[in-house]
Amino acid sequence: MRFLFPAFLFALSAVIIPVVIHLFNFRKFKKVHFSNVSFLKDIQQQTSSARKLRDLLLLTARILAIVFLVLAFAKPYIPSEQGAGGFQQQIIGIYIDNSYSMEAINSEGSLLDEAKRRAKEIAASYGLNDRFQLLSNDFEGRHQRLLNYDEFLSAVDEVKISGVNRTLAEVLTRQQEAFSSEHGLEKSVYVVSDFQKNMMEESITAIDSTINLRLVRLSANPQANISVDSVWFPSPVHRLGEIEKMVLQLKNNSDKKAENIPYKLIIDGQQKAIGSISVEARSTSRDTLSFSGLSYGWKNAEVSITDYPVIFDDRFFFTFHVDRQIQILAIHESQPNRYLDAVYQADPFFNVVNVSSGNINYSSLGSYPLIILDNTADMSTGLAQSLNSYVRSGGSLMVFPSLSGGLSGLSTLTTVLATDNPEAVISQPVKVSSLNVQHPIFRNVFEELPKNLDLPVANKYVRYSNLSRTNRQSILELPGRRTFISEYRAGKGRVFLSAVPLDEESGNFVRHSVFVPVMYQAAFLSLRDNRLFYTIGKDQLLESPKITLSPNQTLRLKKGDFEVIPNLRQTETGSNVFISDQIRDQGIYSLIKGDSLLATYAFNDNRSESDLTYATESELKEKIPHKKKEIFSPGKESLNAAIKAVNNGVQLWKLCLILALIFLAAEILIIRFYKPGKEKLNY
């Protein structure tokens, strides 16, 4: 047992007062007339014994009353293992979870309101000299400084619901960084949260052993929740007047099946599709939406459902771009290839730019989603390296070899690209043996594959090595599993390698029926599928085509009255727009240069908040490896007493005060009712 105020123990010397009174208690005697002295002797003996017992009881009651009264002022306690003790100054970090899940309701109101009330109770449990630090999911810089009690209360009142969510590992790391500059002080961290299971996804590293960790676990009423989980397009190609197909995915975050959840799709303020979908418990369901009537440019879209009472995840924003044309760069040795021009000029959606191998603008390669290298025998190391950088940054390259100028240039390119290497030119006719219908290049090309499929013939072709170290995926294959047309992945891009050039002398490929779908699909697959949406608090850079700024120009990211100036960094194939953590609200934002709209970006709240399942107390104990840890589940009770008990151990001053009053009452009762001198004599 210890004392908060041990100096008061000197007052125990006051017990001398009742002892002195007891020793010097001079009694006055009464004359009693008896006819027989023997009766008097018996009475004196009985009265003297009773009076001594009464005096001893009074002395004991008075001493104990003084002792327990002094102890009450000294505030005794049984110390706990985590106690700060004494008058040592403390710093207290309090994290308030203000994610969307804290909008849930319990008997005390919303969880966020209860969290703010609990934070104030925690602060009230400490002394005037202690300092506090407030932390929320926003990780704001102003919350890094230490506050006094009144400043802390004002800061707590300003905490609002935020679209940003944090894991417990991120919160504890942030708090430890904030405390790293404070030395020689008692440190305590309070985490006030509902402790969703998604908060525990990241593993928690070792926590500073000098920090007292206290978890305040709030409980919400159980409730079902359906969320719009994601959307995507089966194809990255969006063309004017075409019928578009989009996949919608809903997620059921409850243990009960959801029937006929209505949804609607709105694009540029116009409703394009409606429907309903049922979702099994703890699973996802998908539906395919069809719509048309799109114009050129950026499209701002939103899918929404109706699901009460949890509504923060009922809207899902996304954007996409409807292209006028696909720009294709064709690099040739001397003159453009008439077969390439013929196949792509049939559709105005394709625009082929022809350039000779000696007149290439290397800085503009990244602006073309597809580059076709046609019949180019000479290959400089500089061109090979530029094409390699282009592919690894996300571009698509189709290589049709030259059979007349040797294979050294082609070998230089394939070595840099890490594909199969050319071995020899074969002048023996051979027919393609197989077609890989599972490859994306033949997606939706065949309604039903014929039994006796007519395949192209090669009269003169390049035989490539079959290296096991490559990631080759065959599209059209010659006997012996040799390449006719194969795809190789390199970095973020892809390489299509052909064994025959685009001419009729080498075979009938340019006249064959598979030529058109191969060339069209290769162009479609080369389109960089722009990200449909970004996640608040998770994505900090936006992908963009190449952006150039004059010295006096700046970029602006704008939504309504909100506007920020992002940072711009150039890459080989485009630009990256850095936004850091400036975006806090979901919706659609416009990227503007001067008065020109460059792109639109959609931001959504993190869908991990939609799963309203919570970690139990045993799971918290298991997943947090920290000895100085305490978990509170307060219910309706105040945290004040529980925190003081943890800080200072079991408080005994109230018990001492009660015992002092009991012994004072005992003294009064003894004096009032215990009177041995009033006994009646029978003789």
C-alpha positions in Angstrom: 0.0 0.0 0.0 1.2 3.5 -0.8 0.0 7.1 -0.1 -0.5 9.9 -2.5 0.0 12.5 0.3 2.3 10.7 2.9 3.0 14.0 4.7 -0.5 13.8 6.3 0.7 10.7 8.2 2.4 13.0 10.8 -1.1 13.8 12.0 -1.3 10.3 13.4 0.4 11.8 16.5 -3.1 13.1 17.3 -3.9 9.7 18.8 -2.1 10.8 21.9 -5.1 13.1 22.7 -7.6 10.3 23.5 -4.9 8.3 25.3 -4.1 11.3 27.6 -7.8 11.9 28.2 -8.2 8.2 29.1 -5.2 8.2 31.5 -6.2 11.4 33.4 -9.9 10.9 33.5 -10.7 11.8 37.2 -14.1 10.5 38.1 -16.4 12.1 40.8 -17.7 9.7 43.4 -21.3 9.6 44.8 -22.2 8.6 48.4 -24.4 5.5 48.5 -26.0 4.4 51.9 -26.1 0.6 52.4 -27.3 -1.3 55.4 -24.8 -4.0 54.7 -21.1 -3.4 53.5 -20.9 -6.7 51.8 -23.4 -5.5 49.2 -21.4 -2.4 48.6 -18.2 -4.5 47.9 -20.0 -6.6 45.2 -21.4 -3.5 43.5 -18.0 -1.7 43.4 -16.4 -4.7 41.8 -19.2 -5.0 39.1 -19.2 -1.2 38.4 -15.4 -0.9 38.2 -15.2 -3.8 35.6 -18.0 -2.4 33.4 -16.5 1.1 33.5 -13.1 -0.2 32.5 -14.6 -2.0 29.5 -16.5 1.1 28.5 -13.4 3.3 28.7 -11.4 0.9 26.7 -14.1 0.8 24.0 -14.3 4.6 23.9 -10.5 4.8 23.7 -10.4 2.3 20.8 -13.2 4.0 18.9 -11.5 7.5 19.3 -8.1 6.2 18.2 -9.4 4.3 15.2 -11.5 7.3 14.2 -8.5 9.6 14.2 -6.3 7.0 12.5 -8.7 6.4 9.6 -9.4 10.1 9.3 -5.7 10.8 8.9 -5.4 8.0 6.4 -8.3 9.4 4.4 -6.4 12.6 3.9 -3.1 10.8 3.1 -5.1 8.9 0.3 -3.8 5.4 0.5 -3.9 3.1 -2.6 -2.8 -0.3 -3.7 -0.5 0.4 -6.7 -1.1 -1.3 -10.1 1.6 -2.5 -12.5 0.8 0.5 -14.8 0.5 3.2 -12.2 2.2 6.5 -12.8 2.2 7.3 -9.1 3.1 10.4 -7.1 3.1 13.9 -8.5 5.0 13.0 -11.7 3.9 15.0 -14.8 2.3 13.0 -17.5 1.6 13.4 -21.2 -1.5 11.8 -22.5 -2.2 11.0 -26.2 -5.9 10.5 -27.0 -6.9 9.1 -30.4 -10.6 9.6 -31.4 -11.7 7.3 -34.2 -13.7 9.6 -36.5 -14.2 7.2 -39.4 -17.6 6.7 -41.0 -18.3 3.6 -38.9 -18.4 6.0 -35.9 -21.7 7.3 -37.2 -23.3 4.1 -35.9 -25.9 4.5 -33.0 -26.0 3.0 -29.6 -28.0 3.9 -26.4 -25.7 6.9 -25.8 -26.2 8.4 -29.3 -23.7 8.2 -32.1 -20.4 6.5 -31.4 -18.5 9.7 -32.3 -20.4 11.7 -29.7 -19.7 9.1 -27.1 -16.0 9.0 -28.2 -15.7 12.7 -27.6 -17.4 12.4 -24.2 -15.1 9.6 -23.2 -12.1 11.6 -24.3 -13.2 14.4 -22.0 -13.7 12.0 -19.1 -10.1 10.7 -19.7 -8.7 14.2 -19.6 -10.7 15.0 -16.4 -9.0 12.0 -14.7 -5.6 13.7 -14.8 -4.1 16.6 -13.0 -3.7 20.3 -13.8 0.0 19.9 -14.7 -0.5 17.1 -17.2 -0.6 17.8 -21.0 -2.7 16.2 -23.7 -2.4 15.5 -27.4 -5.4 14.9 -29.6 -5.2 12.6 -32.7 -7.9 11.8 -35.2 -7.9 10.0 -38.6 -7.1 13.2 -40.4 -3.5 13.3 -38.9 -3.6 17.1 -38.9 -0.4 19.0 -38.0 -2.2 21.1 -35.5 -2.8 18.0 -33.4 0.9 17.4 -32.9 1.4 19.9 -30.1 0.6 19.4 -26.5 -2.5 21.0 -25.0 -3.6 22.0 -21.6 -7.0 20.8 -20.3 -9.1 23.7 -21.6 -7.4 23.6 -25.0 -7.9 19.9 -25.3 -11.7 20.2 -24.6 -12.0 22.8 -27.4 -10.0 20.6 -29.8 -12.3 17.6 -29.0 -15.4 19.6 -29.8 -14.0 20.3 -33.3 -13.6 16.7 -34.3 -15.9 15.8 -37.2 -16.6 12.6 -39.2 -13.9 12.0 -41.8 -13.7 9.8 -44.9 -10.1 8.8 -44.0 -9.7 5.6 -42.0 -6.5 4.4 -40.2 -5.3 1.0 -39.0 -4.4 0.6 -35.3 -0.7 0.1 -36.4 -0.7 3.5 -38.2 -2.3 5.2 -35.1 0.2 3.8 -32.7 3.1 4.6 -34.9 2.0 8.2 -35.2 1.6 8.5 -31.5 5.0 7.1 -30.8 6.6 9.5 -33.3 4.9 12.4 -31.5 6.2 11.2 -28.1 9.7 10.5 -29.3 10.9 14.0 -28.3 9.5 13.8 -24.8 11.8 12.4 -22.2 11.5 11.7 -18.5 7.7 11.9 -18.5 5.1 9.3 -17.9 3.4 8.6 -21.3 -0.1 7.1 -21.9 -1.9 6.5 -25.1 -5.7 6.1 -25.3 -7.4 4.7 -28.4 -11.1 5.5 -28.4 -12.7 3.4 -31.2 -15.2 0.8 -32.1 -12.3 -1.3 -33.3 -13.6 -2.6 -36.6 -11.8 -5.7 -37.8 -10.4 -3.8 -40.8 -8.6 -1.6 -38.2 -6.6 -4.7 -37.2 -5.5 -5.8 -40.6 -1.9 -4.6 -40.4 0.4 -6.3 -38.0 1.3 -4.2 -35.0 5.0 -3.8 -34.4 6.6 -3.5 -31.0 5.3 -0.6 -28.9 7.6 1.4 -26.7 7.6 -0.4 -23.4 7.5 2.9 -21.5 4.1 3.8 -22.9 0.9 2.8 -21.1 -1.6 1.7 -23.8 -5.3 2.0 -22.9 -8.0 0.8 -25.4 -11.5 2.3 -24.9 -13.8 0.0 -26.8 -17.2 1.4 -27.8 -20.1 -0.8 -28.9 -22.7 0.0 -31.5 -26.2 -1.5 -32.1 -25.9 -4.3 -34.7 -27.2 -3.2 -38.1 -27.2 -4.6 -41.7 -25.3 -2.7 -44.4 -25.1 -3.1 -48.2 -22.4 -1.1 -50.0 -21.5 -0.4 -53.6 -18.2 -2.3 -53.7 -16.8 -1.5 -57.2 -17.5 -0.9 -60.9 -15.5 -1.8 -64.0 -15.8 -2.0 -67.8 -15.0 -5.3 -69.6 -13.2 -3.3 -72.3 -11.1 -0.1 -72.0 -12.5 1.1 -75.3 -15.2 3.7 -75.1 -16.5 4.8 -78.6 -19.0 7.3 -79.8 -22.4 5.7 -80.4 -21.4 2.3 -79.2 -23.3 0.3 -76.7 -21.3 0.2 -73.4 -21.4 -2.6 -70.9 -20.4 -2.0 -67.3 -20.2 -4.4 -64.3 -21.5 -3.3 -60.9 -20.6 -5.2 -57.7 -22.5 -4.9 -54.5 -21.4 -6.3 -51.1 -23.6 -7.5 -48.3 -21.8 -6.8 -45.0 -24.4 -8.5 -42.8 -25.5 -12.0 -41.9 -28.8 -11.8 -43.6 -29.6 -12.0 -47.3 -30.6 -8.7 -49.0 -33.4 -8.8 -51.4 -33.9 -6.6 -54.5 -31.6 -3.7 -53.6 -32.5 -1.0 -56.2 -29.7 0.9 -58.0 -29.3 3.5 -60.7 -26.6 4.7 -63.0 -26.2 8.5 -63.7 -23.7 9.8 -66.3 -23.3 13.6 -66.7 -26.5 14.2 -64.8 -28.6 11.8 -67.0 -30.0 8.5 -65.8 -28.6 5.8 -68.0 -29.7 2.5 -66.3 -31.7 1.2 -63.4 -32.2 -2.2 -61.8 -32.2 -4.3 -58.7 -30.0 -7.0 -57.3 -30.1 -9.5 -54.4 -27.0 -10.3 -52.4 -26.4 -13.3 -50.2 -25.2 -12.8 -46.6 -21.5 -12.0 -46.3 -21.0 -12.2 -50.1 -20.9 -10.1 -53.3 -23.2 -10.0 -56.3 -22.6 -8.5 -59.7 -24.8 -7.2 -62.4 -24.0 -6.0 -66.0 -25.5 -2.7 -67.1 -25.9 -1.6 -70.7 -26.2 1.9 -71.9 -25.4 4.1 -74.9 -25.6 7.7 -76.2 -22.2 8.9 -75.1 -20.5 12.0 -76.5 -16.8 12.7 -76.7 -14.8 13.7 -73.7 -14.7 13.0 -70.0 -17.8 11.4 -68.5 -18.7 11.9 -64.8 -20.6 8.9 -63.5 -22.2 7.7 -60.3 -23.9 4.5 -59.2 -26.2 4.8 -56.2 -28.3 2.4 -54.1 -31.0 2.8 -51.4 -29.9 1.3 -48.1 -30.7 2.7 -44.7 -29.5 3.5 -42.1 -25.9 3.3 -43.1 -25.6 5.5 -46.2 -22.0 6.7 -46.5 -21.2 3.8 -48.9 -24.4 4.0 -51.0 -22.9 6.2 -53.7 -19.9 5.3 -55.9 -18.3 7.8 -58.2 -16.2 7.1 -61.3 -15.0 8.8 -64.5 -14.0 7.6 -67.9 -13.0 9.1 -71.3 -14.7 8.6 -74.6 -12.0 8.8 -77.3 -12.3 10.2 -80.7 -9.4 8.2 -82.1 -6.6 5.8 -81.2 -3.2 7.2 -82.3 -1.0 4.4 -83.7 2.7 5.0 -84.7 4.0 2.9 -87.6 7.8 2.9 -87.9 9.0 1.7 -91.3 12.3 1.4 -93.1 11.5 3.3 -96.3 7.8 3.6 -97.1 4.5 3.0 -95.2 3.0 -0.4 -95.3 -0.1 -0.5 -97.5 -1.7 -3.4 -95.6 -1.5 -1.5 -92.3 -3.0 1.6 -93.9 -5.7 -0.4 -95.4 -6.8 -2.3 -92.3 -6.9 0.8 -90.1 -8.2 3.3 -92.5 -11.4 1.3 -92.8 -12.4 2.6 -89.4 -12.1 6.3 -88.6 -11.5 5.4 -84.9 -7.9 4.6 -85.8 -5.4 7.1 -86.9 -2.0 5.8 -88.2 1.0 8.1 -88.1 3.7 6.8 -90.4 7.4 7.7 -89.7 10.7 6.4 -91.0 13.2 4.8 -88.6 15.6 7.6 -89.1 13.1 10.4 -88.3 11.7 9.3 -85.0 10.8 11.9 -82.3 11.8 9.8 -79.2 10.2 12.2 -76.7 6.7 11.7 -78.3 6.7 7.8 -78.1 4.8 7.8 -74.9 1.8 9.6 -76.5 1.0 6.5 -78.7 -0.7 3.5 -77.0 0.5 1.3 -79.9 3.8 1.3 -81.9 4.2 -1.0 -84.9 7.7 -1.7 -86.0 7.4 -2.8 -89.6 10.1 -4.4 -91.7 13.0 -2.5 -90.0 16.3 -4.3 -90.5 18.5 -1.7 -88.9 18.1 -1.2 -85.2 20.3 1.1 -83.3 21.0 0.6 -79.6 19.4 3.9 -78.8 16.1 3.0 -80.6 16.1 -0.4 -78.9 16.5 1.2 -75.5 13.9 3.8 -76.2 11.4 1.2 -77.3 12.2 -0.9 -74.2 11.6 2.1 -71.9 8.3 2.8 -73.8 7.1 -0.8 -73.3 8.1 -1.1 -69.6 6.2 2.2 -68.9 3.0 0.7 -70.2 3.2 0.9 -74.0 2.4 -1.8 -76.6 4.8 -2.8 -79.3 4.1 -4.9 -82.4 7.2 -6.2 -84.2 7.0 -7.4 -87.8 10.6 -8.5 -88.9 12.5 -7.8 -92.1 13.7 -10.9 -93.8 16.0 -9.2 -96.3 18.5 -7.3 -94.2 19.7 -9.9 -91.7 18.6 -10.5 -88.2 21.2 -8.5 -86.2 18.9 -5.5 -85.7 16.0 -7.8 -84.6 18.3 -9.7 -82.3 19.4 -6.4 -80.7 15.8 -5.5 -80.0 14.7 -8.9 -78.7 17.7 -9.0 -76.4 16.9 -5.7 -74.8 13.2 -6.7 -74.5 14.1 -10.1 -73.0 11.9 -12.0 -75.5 12.8 -15.1 -77.6 15.7 -14.4 -79.9 15.7 -14.9 -83.7 17.7 -18.0 -84.8 17.3 -18.2 -88.6 15.2 -17.4 -91.6 13.3 -20.4 -92.8 12.2 -20.5 -96.5 10.0 -23.7 -96.2 6.2 -23.3 -96.3 4.5 -24.2 -93.1 0.9 -23.8 -91.9 -0.1 -22.4 -88.5 -0.9 -25.4 -86.3 -3.0 -23.8 -83.5 -4.8 -20.7 -82.5 -5.1 -19.7 -78.8 -8.8 -18.8 -78.5 -8.3 -18.1 -74.8 -6.0 -15.1 -75.5 -7.7 -11.7 -75.0 -6.9 -10.8 -78.7 -9.6 -13.2 -79.8 -12.1 -12.2 -77.2 -15.6 -12.0 -78.8 -14.1 -12.7 -82.2 -15.6 -16.2 -82.6 -19.2 -17.0 -81.7 -18.5 -20.6 -82.3 -15.1 -22.1 -83.3 -15.3 -24.1 -86.6 -14.1 -27.7 -86.5 -11.8 -27.3 -89.5 -10.5 -23.8 -89.0 -8.6 -22.4 -91.9 -5.3 -21.0 -90.5 -2.6 -18.8 -92.1 0.4 -20.2 -94.1 4.0 -18.9 -93.8 6.2 -19.3 -96.9 9.2 -17.6 -95.4 9.5 -16.8 -91.7 11.8 -16.2 -88.7 12.4 -19.1 -86.4 12.6 -17.9 -82.8 14.2 -19.7 -79.8 11.9 -21.4 -77.3 13.5 -20.0 -74.1 11.9 -21.2 -70.9 12.9 -18.0 -69.1 10.5 -15.8 -71.1 6.9 -15.2 -70.3 5.7 -16.0 -73.8 2.0 -16.5 -74.4 1.2 -17.9 -77.9 -1.5 -16.3 -80.1 -0.8 -18.2 -83.3 1.6 -21.1 -83.2 3.6 -23.0 -85.8 4.4 -26.8 -85.5 6.8 -27.6 -82.7 5.4 -24.9 -80.5 7.3 -22.3 -82.5 6.2 -18.6 -82.6 4.0 -17.3 -85.4 2.6 -14.4 -83.3 3.3 -14.4 -79.5 2.9 -11.9 -76.7 5.5 -11.1 -74.1 4.9 -8.9 -71.0 7.6 -6.4 -70.1 7.2 -4.1 -67.2 3.7 -2.5 -67.5 3.5 -3.1 -71.2 3.5 -5.8 -73.8 5.3 -6.9 -76.9 3.7 -8.7 -79.9 6.4 -10.6 -81.8 5.6 -11.9 -85.3 7.5 -14.5 -87.3 6.5 -13.0 -90.7 6.6 -9.5 -92.2 3.5 -7.8 -93.5 3.8 -8.8 -97.2 2.3 -11.5 -99.4 5.6 -13.0 -100.3 6.1 -14.3 -96.8 2.7 -15.9 -96.5 -1.1 -15.2 -96.6 -1.4 -13.6 -93.2 -2.2 -10.1 -94.6 -5.0 -11.6 -96.7 -6.3 -14.0 -94.1 -9.5 -13.5 -92.1 -7.6 -13.4 -88.7 -5.5 -10.4 -89.8 -8.1 -7.8 -89.2 -9.2 -9.0 -85.7 -5.5 -9.4 -84.6 -4.6 -5.9 -85.6 -7.8 -4.3 -84.2 -7.7 -6.2 -80.9 -4.0 -5.4 -80.5 -4.8 -1.7 -80.8 -7.7 -2.0 -78.4 -5.6 -3.9 -75.9 -2.9 -1.2 -76.1 -5.3 1.4 -74.7 -4.2 2.3 -71.2 -7.3 1.7 -69.2 -7.6 5.0 -67.2 -8.4 4.4 -63.5 -12.1 4.8 -63.0 -11.8 6.0 -59.4 -9.4 6.6 -56.5 -9.7 6.0 -52.7 -9.6 8.9 -50.2 -6.7 8.5 -47.8 -5.1 5.7 -49.8 -4.2 7.1 -53.3 -1.9 10.1 -53.3 -1.1 10.5 -57.0 -3.2 10.7 -60.1 -2.2 9.3 -63.4 -2.5 11.6 -66.4 -1.3 11.9 -70.0 1.7 14.1 -70.6 1.1 17.6 -69.2 3.3 20.5 -70.1 3.2 23.8 -68.2 4.5 27.2 -69.1 6.5 29.1 -66.4 3.4 31.1 -65.4 0.9 28.2 -65.5 -0.3 26.1 -62.6 -2.6 23.1 -62.2 -5.7 23.3 -60.2 -7.8 20.4 -58.8 -11.3 21.7 -58.2 -14.7 20.6 -56.9 -17.2 23.3 -56.3 -15.7 25.9 -54.0 -12.9 23.5 -53.0 -9.6 24.0 -54.9 -6.0 22.8 -54.4 -2.8 23.2 -56.4 -1.2 19.7 -56.8 2.4 18.9 -57.6 3.3 17.6 -61.1 6.0 15.1 -61.9 6.8 13.8 -65.4 7.3 10.2 -66.3 8.3 8.5 -69.6 4.7 7.8 -70.7 2.8 10.6 -69.0 2.6 12.7 -65.8 1.8 12.0 -62.2 -0.2 14.5 -60.2 0.5 14.4 -56.5 -2.3 15.4 -54.1 -0.9 14.1 -50.8 -3.8 14.0 -48.3 -5.6 17.1 -49.5 -8.7 15.3 -50.7 -11.1 14.6 -47.8 -14.6 14.5 -49.5 -15.8 11.9 -52.0 -17.0 13.1 -55.4 -15.7 14.1 -58.8 -12.8 16.6 -59.1 -11.7 18.5 -62.3 -8.0 19.0 -63.2 -7.7 22.4 -64.8 -4.8 24.1 -66.6 -5.6 27.7 -67.1 -9.2 27.6 -68.4 -8.8 24.2 -70.0 -10.2 20.9 -68.5 -7.5 18.3 -68.7 -9.2 15.4 -66.9 -11.7 14.5 -64.2 -11.1 12.2 -61.3 -13.4 10.4 -59.0 -12.7 9.8 -55.3 -14.6 7.4 -53.1 -14.5 6.6 -49.4 -12.6 3.5 -48.3 -15.0 0.6 -48.6 -13.3 -1.3 -45.7 -15.4 0.9 -43.4 -18.5 -0.8 -44.8 -17.9 -4.0 -42.9 -19.4 -3.3 -39.5 -17.9 -6.3 -37.7 -15.8 -5.5 -34.6 -12.8 -7.1 -32.8 -13.7 -8.7 -29.5 -11.8 -8.0 -26.3 -10.0 -11.3 -26.5 -8.9 -10.6 -30.1 -7.6 -7.2 -29.0 -5.5 -8.8 -26.3 -4.2 -11.4 -28.7 -3.2 -9.1 -31.5 -1.6 -6.3 -29.5 1.7 -7.6 -28.0 2.1 -5.0 -25.2 2.5 -5.8 -21.5 1.4 -2.3 -20.2 -2.0 -2.6 -21.9 -5.5 -2.1 -20.5 -8.9 -2.5 -22.2 -12.0 -0.6 -21.1 -15.5 -1.4 -22.2 -17.3 1.3 -20.2 -20.9 0.8 -21.1 -22.9 3.6 -19.3 -20.4 4.0 -16.5 -17.9 6.9 -16.4 -14.2 6.2 -17.2 -13.0 8.5 -14.5 -12.9 6.0 -11.6 -11.5 3.2 -13.8 -8.7 5.3 -15.1 -7.7 6.6 -11.7 -7.8 3.0 -10.4 -5.4 2.0 -13.2 -3.2 5.1 -12.8 -3.0 5.0 -9.0 -4.1 1.5 -8.1 -7.1 0.7 -5.9 -8.1 3.9 -4.1 -8.7 3.3 -0.3 -9.4 6.9 0.9 -13.2 6.5 0.7 -13.0 3.3 2.7 -10.9 5.1 5.3 -13.3 8.0 5.6 -16.3 5.6 6.0 -14.5 3.7 8.7 -13.6 7.0 10.5 -17.3 7.9 10.5 -18.3 4.4 11.7 -15.9 4.7 14.7 -17.2 8.2 15.6 -20.7 6.8 15.5 -19.6 3.9 17.7 -18.2 6.4 20.2 -21.5 8.3 20.3 -23.5 5.1 20.8 -21.2 3.9 23.6 -21.6 7.2 25.5 -25.3 7.3 24.9 -26.4 3.8 25.8 -23.6 2.1 27.7 -23.9 3.4 31.3 -22.7 0.9 33.9 -23.2 3.2 36.9 -27.1 3.1 36.5 -27.5 -0.6 37.3 -30.4 -1.5 39.6 -29.6 -3.4 42.8 -31.8 -6.2 44.0 -31.3 -7.0 47.7 
